[in-house]
Amino acid sequence: MSNDRDIPGLDKPFSLPQGISPEPEATKAMNQMSFGLGTDCSEIAENILIATGGKGKILRVEPVEGYRLTLLEGDKLEENLFIYHEVYTDGYYIFDPRLNPYPIFLEEWETLIKFLNPQAKIT
């Protein structure tokens, strides 16, 4: 997938956390988390939310009806495989250990998701 939009995660690395610090308990939970291929994204997001004592929230991405989501996991593009995706956010950062080993800016994550899935809903 080539483009000229400078998409974080695809065309350039995600920015390192700066300015506002990521939620420390979420960062700790993400770094200590072990999960296998069978672990659902919703379980990962829920475990991080629990570790924060309920601070923050879970965002859900859903494709247009009849379609599936394309997601980036690490450096591998998984095309048209997912019926939904959930991640934990502290309001500034997204914590998705399958995508990136450290928190990434919410805006960069949204840019990536919207580029890969232009019609997807994020709630």
C-alpha positions in Angstrom: 0.0 0.0 0.0 1.8 3.1 -1.1 0.7 6.7 -0.5 2.1 10.1 -0.1 0.2 11.1 3.1 3.0 10.4 5.6 0.9 8.0 7.7 2.3 7.2 11.1 3.0 3.5 11.4 3.1 3.0 7.6 5.2 5.8 6.1 7.0 6.9 9.3 7.5 5.7 12.8 5.0 6.7 15.5 6.1 9.6 17.6 7.6 8.8 21.0 5.5 9.9 24.0 6.2 13.5 24.9 4.6 16.5 26.6 1.7 14.9 28.6 2.9 11.6 30.1 1.0 8.4 29.3 -1.1 7.0 32.1 1.6 5.2 34.2 -0.6 2.2 35.3 -1.7 1.6 31.7 2.0 1.8 30.5 3.0 -0.7 33.2 0.1 -3.1 32.4 0.9 -2.9 28.7 4.6 -3.6 29.3 3.9 -6.6 31.6 1.2 -8.1 29.4 1.7 -11.4 27.8 -0.9 -12.6 25.2 -1.1 -15.2 22.5 -2.6 -15.2 19.1 -5.9 -16.3 20.6 -6.2 -13.3 22.9 -8.8 -10.9 21.7 -8.1 -7.2 21.5 -11.1 -6.5 23.8 -9.4 -8.6 26.5 -6.2 -6.6 26.2 -8.0 -3.3 26.3 -10.1 -4.4 29.3 -7.1 -5.6 31.2 -5.4 -2.3 30.8 -8.5 -0.4 31.8 -8.8 -2.6 35.0 -5.1 -1.9 35.8 -5.8 1.8 35.8 -8.6 1.5 38.2 -11.1 2.6 35.6 -9.3 5.7 34.4 -9.6 6.3 30.7 -11.8 4.3 28.3 -12.0 1.7 25.6 -12.4 2.8 22.0 -14.1 0.5 19.5 -13.6 0.5 15.7 -16.2 -1.0 13.5 -16.2 -1.4 9.7 -19.0 -0.5 7.4 -21.6 -3.2 7.4 -20.5 -6.1 5.2 -16.8 -5.3 5.4 -13.9 -6.2 7.7 -11.2 -4.0 9.2 -7.6 -3.8 8.0 -5.2 -3.3 10.9 -1.5 -3.0 11.4 0.0 -5.4 13.9 3.7 -4.6 14.5 5.0 -4.2 11.0 2.5 -6.5 9.3 -0.6 -5.3 7.6 -3.6 -7.6 8.3 -6.1 -6.8 5.5 -9.8 -7.3 5.8 -9.7 -9.7 8.7 -11.3 -8.1 11.7 -15.0 -7.5 12.6 -14.1 -4.9 15.2 -11.0 -3.7 17.1 -10.8 -2.3 20.7 -8.0 -0.4 22.3 -7.5 1.4 25.7 -7.0 5.2 25.7 -6.1 7.6 28.5 -7.5 10.4 26.3 -4.1 11.4 24.9 -2.5 8.0 24.0 -3.6 4.7 22.7 -2.2 1.5 24.4 -2.2 -1.3 21.8 0.7 -3.7 22.4 -0.1 -5.6 19.1 0.5 -2.4 17.2 3.3 -0.8 19.1 5.3 -1.6 22.3 4.8 1.8 23.7 1.8 4.2 23.9 1.1 6.2 20.7 -0.7 9.5 20.3 -4.4 9.1 19.8 -4.3 11.4 16.8 -1.6 9.3 15.1 -3.6 6.2 15.8 -6.8 7.7 14.4 -4.9 8.9 11.2 -3.7 5.3 10.7 -7.1 3.7 11.3 -9.0 6.2 9.1 -6.4 5.7 6.3 -6.7 1.9 6.4 -10.5 1.9 7.0 -11.9 5.2 5.6 -15.5 4.4 6.4 -14.9 2.8 9.8 -16.7 4.2 13.0 -14.6 4.9 16.1 -16.7 5.1 19.2 
